Amino acid sequence: MKKILSTGLFFLFACSFTFAQDSTLTIGVKEAPPFVQFNASGDATGLSIDFWDLVDDNLGVSVEYKRYESLNDLIGAVEKNEVDLSINPVTVTDQRMETIDFSQPYFISGTAMVRKTGNRWLSFFDNLFSQQFFSAVAVLLVVIFIFGFLIWIFERRANPDQFGKGWKGIGD
């Protein structure tokens, strides 16, 4: 426990010493609404900027945003240590992971599909008389027939009253 505590205190001391040396972070940004946008005066705004402001309040360092016109230029600047970090939405690829580190994403989005609403009854009957529905029913009937036939094969002699005699018993 003492080892963990001393390691944690050393890490905390090292971080505070690092920030005490250089209390200005340079953050590379590229316009990517709604995450990073630039207002008329050229100041960075958006979701990522607001999120960083929350983090910055806890760090107590000043921030300087450096604007880049393309994502490749921004990633190159991070690789070359021209900026301390970037807060833009960037896709994680194997090639990028070889040269830069990524944090856990703070915004995860799913893909959605939108369509105009239609008549529910028409949609119901379209699905009811579709090829997929009839295929599913056909497969179900084949499975039921196979298991019924197997039960008839194994049980017809042991329960003749239940299954009848001969091939007529299959229907029973």
C-alpha positions as a printed Julia matrix, in Angstrom:
172×3 Matrix{Float64}:
   0.0     0.0     0.0
   2.88    2.36    0.86
   4.44    1.64   -2.54
   1.2     2.56   -4.38
   0.8     5.71   -2.29
   4.39    6.8    -2.87
   4.09    6.1    -6.6
   0.89    8.15   -6.74
   2.48   11.04   -4.85
   5.53   10.93   -7.15
   3.25   11.03  -10.2
   1.28   13.95   -8.74
   4.51   15.81   -7.96
   5.91   15.14  -11.45
   2.71   16.42  -13.1
   2.6    19.57  -11.0
   6.29   20.21  -11.68
   5.74   19.79  -15.42
   2.89   22.28  -15.45
   4.81   24.68  -13.24
   7.59   24.77  -15.82
   5.31   25.56  -18.78
   1.87   26.75  -17.77
   0.63   27.26  -21.35
  -0.83   24.39  -23.33
  -0.94   24.69  -27.1
  -3.94   22.85  -28.48
  -4.24   22.18  -32.18
  -7.74   22.58  -33.62
  -9.37   22.23  -37.0
 -12.9    23.38  -37.76
 -15.32   20.47  -37.36
 -18.79   21.71  -36.35
 -20.33   21.26  -33.8
 -17.14   20.18  -32.0
 -14.8    22.98  -33.09
 -16.03   26.15  -34.79
 -14.62   29.63  -35.21
 -16.68   32.75  -34.6
 -16.35   36.04  -36.54
 -13.4    37.17  -34.43
 -11.56   33.87  -35.04
 -12.01   32.49  -31.52
 -12.56   28.73  -31.17
 -15.96   27.62  -29.87
 -17.94   24.39  -29.87
 -18.51   21.2   -27.88
 -14.83   20.19  -27.68
 -13.81   23.69  -26.63
 -16.5    23.77  -23.91
 -15.4    20.32  -22.73
 -11.77   21.42  -22.58
 -12.75   24.53  -20.6
 -14.14   22.18  -17.92
 -10.85   20.25  -17.83
  -8.81   23.45  -17.93
 -10.57   24.78  -14.83
  -9.12   21.87  -12.87
  -5.6    22.14  -14.34
  -5.08   25.84  -13.79
  -3.04   26.37  -16.96
  -3.55   28.83  -19.78
  -4.54   27.53  -23.2
  -3.56   28.7   -26.64
  -5.47   27.32  -29.62
  -3.53   26.87  -32.86
  -5.69   26.59  -35.97
  -5.0    24.07  -38.76
  -6.76   23.89  -42.11
  -6.58   20.12  -42.66
  -6.76   17.08  -40.42
  -3.48   15.75  -41.85
  -1.71   19.0   -40.89
  -3.19   18.78  -37.4
  -2.15   15.16  -36.89
   1.31   15.98  -38.26
   1.61   18.83  -35.74
   0.77   16.46  -32.89
   3.31   13.93  -34.16
   6.03   16.61  -34.39
   5.17   18.08  -30.96
   4.28   21.46  -32.49
   1.19   21.33  -30.28
   0.69   19.62  -26.94
  -2.56   17.95  -27.94
  -5.64   18.15  -30.13
  -9.27   18.03  -29.04
 -10.78   17.48  -32.49
 -12.88   14.46  -33.36
 -10.39   12.11  -35.04
 -10.97    8.53  -36.12
  -8.62    6.0   -34.55
  -6.72    3.94  -37.13
  -3.86    1.47  -36.8
  -1.55    3.81  -38.7
  -2.36    6.77  -36.43
  -2.0     4.66  -33.28
   1.61    3.92  -34.24
   2.59    7.58  -33.93
   0.12    9.28  -31.56
  -1.86    8.4   -28.41
  -5.63    8.63  -28.15
  -7.81    9.19  -25.11
 -11.09    7.49  -24.41
 -13.74    9.25  -26.51
 -16.1    11.51  -24.6
 -18.71   11.6   -27.37
 -19.94    8.38  -28.95
 -22.56    8.57  -31.65
 -24.55    5.92  -33.45
 -25.83    5.99  -36.97
 -29.54    6.57  -37.39
 -31.86    6.21  -40.33
 -34.8     8.51  -40.88
 -37.76    7.93  -43.12
 -41.17    9.41  -43.66
 -43.92    7.74  -41.67
 -46.38    5.72  -43.69
 -49.64    3.9   -43.2
 -49.14    1.27  -40.47
 -51.69   -1.13  -41.92
 -50.1    -1.0   -45.35
 -46.71   -1.62  -43.78
 -48.13   -4.54  -41.76
 -49.61   -6.23  -44.84
 -46.44   -5.59  -46.87
 -44.46   -7.44  -44.21
 -47.09  -10.19  -43.82
 -47.08  -11.06  -47.52
 -43.35  -10.62  -48.08
 -40.99  -13.28  -49.38
 -39.09  -13.32  -46.08
 -42.28  -14.07  -44.12
 -43.26  -16.95  -46.41
 -39.7   -18.3   -46.31
 -39.73  -18.26  -42.51
 -43.12  -20.03  -42.4
 -41.89  -22.65  -44.9
 -38.77  -23.36  -42.86
 -40.87  -23.63  -39.69
 -43.28  -26.11  -41.35
 -40.38  -28.27  -42.58
 -38.84  -28.37  -39.1
 -42.21  -29.25  -37.52
 -42.76  -32.01  -40.11
 -39.29  -33.5   -39.54
 -39.68  -33.62  -35.76
 -43.26  -34.94  -36.04
 -42.1   -37.69  -38.41
 -39.26  -38.62  -36.01
 -41.68  -38.82  -33.08
 -44.02  -41.01  -35.16
 -41.1   -43.33  -36.09
 -40.06  -43.84  -32.45
 -43.49  -43.86  -30.77
 -45.85  -45.63  -33.22
 -45.11  -49.13  -31.9
 -45.07  -48.13  -28.22
 -48.35  -46.12  -28.44
 -50.51  -47.58  -31.21
 -53.65  -46.01  -29.73
 -52.09  -42.54  -30.0
 -50.69  -42.81  -33.53
 -53.0   -45.19  -35.38
 -51.89  -47.98  -37.7
 -49.71  -47.74  -40.76
 -49.07  -44.55  -42.7
 -52.37  -43.16  -41.47
 -50.7   -42.63  -38.09
 -48.46  -39.9   -39.49
 -51.42  -37.53  -39.62
 -52.29  -38.37  -36.04
